Amino acid sequence: MAGLYLRSGGAGDTTYLLLHGLGATGEVWEGLTDLIDRDKAGRWLAPDFRGHGRSRWEQPYTYTSLMDDLIPLINEASRLVVVGHSMGGVVGLMLGGALPNVECVLGLGIKVSWNEAELEQMQALSRRPVRWWSTQSEAIERYLKVSGLIGLVSPDSSAAQCGVVAADDGQYRLAADPEIYAVGRPPVAELVQAARCEVMLACGEHDKMVSAGELSALDAVARELPSLGHNAQVEGPEQVWLLANEPLENNLESP
């Protein structure tokens, strides 16, 4: 899909592709992009997936379509480090199996165990009509709740405000298309095995979506981030930044 909304910055040989989770936007990476800029570590790209944030609503919503949208942004990157949260981590793993210039993938908070009730709930959410609120504050409150960001970012921040959209009549809705919830169960184990690059999986100690034990069972390097929850990239960007550099440093030092 042409015209993904993209935040970018930095410069250098390494490109960090930062992929947000279901229902969120690229603004969730602000803490990490500040660290990349501080360390002059490279270029960074933080797109809004199709159907999210300031990108267009456009079907189909599949992991493959989400990945294909990114190819024009990164096909000229010589050294690519992908950091993806939840759904974005799944897309990152797909890129790691598809592109030769992906050096490593760090997947944060990827849910790997799904039961039928959870999958049915996702399908039900995808069929719900768009809901409207009369005030921006009401819509933002809902966005922060469904994205797991309530209490983590200020309602006045750009990270919160980019999660909602105003209509011409003064009402507000969430920026994410409800139909994105039909994306389905990701084949995480298969994607880990198919990756042609270094893979590290991580989750917060208090992540209710996935545990470090579940990630370790996927035959990948797994890390648990102390004191953090599901949105580790927002809660503790410093810890995530250390992990993002760990596989890269190991790879560069190897003969």
N, C-alpha and C positions, 0 to 999 in steps of 0.2 A: 504494500500500500504506500503510495506516495504521500508525502506531507506529514510524517510523524512529527509531533512536537518534540523538540530536542533542546535540552540545556547542555552546554559544553563549556570547556575551559581548559587551561593549562597548555603545556607544550612539551614535546620530547618524543623519544623513540617508542616509549611504552604508552599504549592506549588502554585506559581502564573503562570498560563497558559496564555500566551500573544498571541493573534491571530490577524494577520494583515488583511487588507482589500483586495478587488479585485485588482489584478495587482501589489500589493506591495510585500514586503518581511518582514521577522522577524526583519530586521535591523531597522525598524521604531520605535522599542521599546527601542532603546539605552538609551534615556533619562530616561525612567522609570526603566530600569534595573540598571542604575547607582544609582537611589534613593533606590531601594530595597537593593542593596549591601551596600550603605551608612548606612542604618538603620538596617542592619543585620536582615531583616524582614523574610527571608525564602529563599526557593529555587525558581528559576524561569526557565521557559522553553519558548523559542520563536522559534517555528518551521516555516519553509516555507511550505505552503500548496502544495499539489500536483499541478503540472502545473505552479508553481511559483518559482522564485528565483533559488536556487540550488537544489531543489527537481525535480524529474523526471516529464516529461509530460506523463500522464497516465489517460486515460478515464476509467470510466465515471466521468464527472464533475457535481456532484450533492451535495447538502448540506449534504445528508446522507453519501456519500463517503468521503467527507472532514472530517466529524465527526468521522467516523469509523477509519480513519487513525490515529487519535489521541489517541484512547483507549489504545493501548499498552504503550504509554508514561506516562499515568496518572492512570492506574488502581490500582497502589499500593500507590497512594498518600492518606494520611489519611485526610488531610484538603486541599481542592482545591478551590482557588479563580480564576475565569476566567475573564480576561479583553479582550474584543474583539472589534475591530474597524470595522464598516460597515459590510461587509460580514463576517468577523471574529466574530462580535457580534452576528450574526444570528447563527453561529455554536456554539458559547458559550451558547446561549439560549437552543439549542438542547441538549447540554451536561447537562444543568441544569435540563432538564426533563428526562434524561436517566440514570444518574449516582447518586448513593446515597452519594458519597463523595464530590460532589460539594456543597460548603457552600454558595457561592454567585456568581452572574454574574453581571459584569458591562459592559453594551453595549454602545459603543460610536459611534455616528453618523450613526446609522442604518436607512437607508431609508425605510420608511413605506408606502409611497404613490407612486404608479406607474400608469402611464397612458399607453394606448396601443402604442402610438408613442415611448415612452421610451423603452418598452419591444421589439418592433420591431427593434429599433436601436441596442439594445444589441444582438439580434439574427443576425443582419447584421454584426456587429463587429466580431462575432464568426466565420463567414464564410469567412472573409478576409484572403488572403494568408499572410504568414509571410513576414514582410518587413525587408529589410537589409539596413544598412548604411555602408559607406566606412570608417568612423572613429568612434572611441569610443565616442568622445565628442558629435557627432551628435546623436548617439543612446541614450546617457545619457540625453541629452536635451529633447528628445522625452519621455523618461521614466519619467522624473520629471514632465513633463506636464500632461501626462495621469494619473499619480498617485496623482496629486494634491500637489506634493512636491516642485514644482519650487519656488525658493525664500525662502524655509524653510530649505533645506539642501544644503551643498556645492557640486558642481559637482565632487569635488575631494574626497568626503567622501565615506566610505564603504557603507553607506545607498544608495548612488547614483550608485556606481559602481556595486553593487550586483544586480541591476535591469536590467543589460544587460549581454549578453553572446557573446564571440568571437568565430567565426568559424575558421576552419583550413586555409581558404583562406584569413584570415585577415579582413573579414567583421564582422559586429556586428548586433545583433538583440535584441529585448527586451527579458528578461528572461521568461516572462509570456506567456503561450500558448494562442493564440487568442481564442481558442475554450472554454476557461473558461468563456467567456461572455455569454455562453448559459445556465448558471446555473439557470437563471429564477427568477421569483418573489418569495421572501421569505414570508412564512405565519407568519409574526412577531406577530400579535395579538394572534394567536393560541399558538405560542411557549411561549409567556409570561404567558398565562393562564396555560399551561401545566408544567411550571417549578416547581420543588419541592424544590426550594431554594429561598433565597432572590434575588430579581432582582432590579437593578437600571439601568435606561436608561439616557443617557446624550448626549448633543450636544453642540457645540460651539455657541456662540451668533450669529456669522456670518456664520454658516454652511448653505450652499445653498441647501444641499440635504434633510435636515429635520429640523423641528422646535421643540422647547420645547413643544409647544401646541400640536403638533401631538403625541409626546411621552406621554404626560400626558393623552391623550385620550385613551391610551392602558391599563389604570388601573394599572399602575406601578409607583413606585417612579421615578420622573423625575427631572433632574437638567440641568440648562443652565450654561455654562462656559463662564464667561465674557471675551470679547475681542478675543475669539478664533474662528477658522473656522472649516472646516471639519476634518482636521488632528490634532485634539486637542492633541493627544498623542505626537506629534512632537512639536507643538507650545507651549504647556504648560504642560509638564509632571508633574510638581509640583501639579497643580490643579487636574490632573487625579489621582495622587497618594493619595491625600486626599480623593477623592471619593472612591477609591479602598479599603481604610481602613474603611470608614464610616460604611458600612453595616456589615463588619466583626467585628468591635468594638462593635456595637450594639448587635450583636448576642452573642458575648462572654460575655457581661455584663448581658444578660437576664438570669433570674433564670431557 
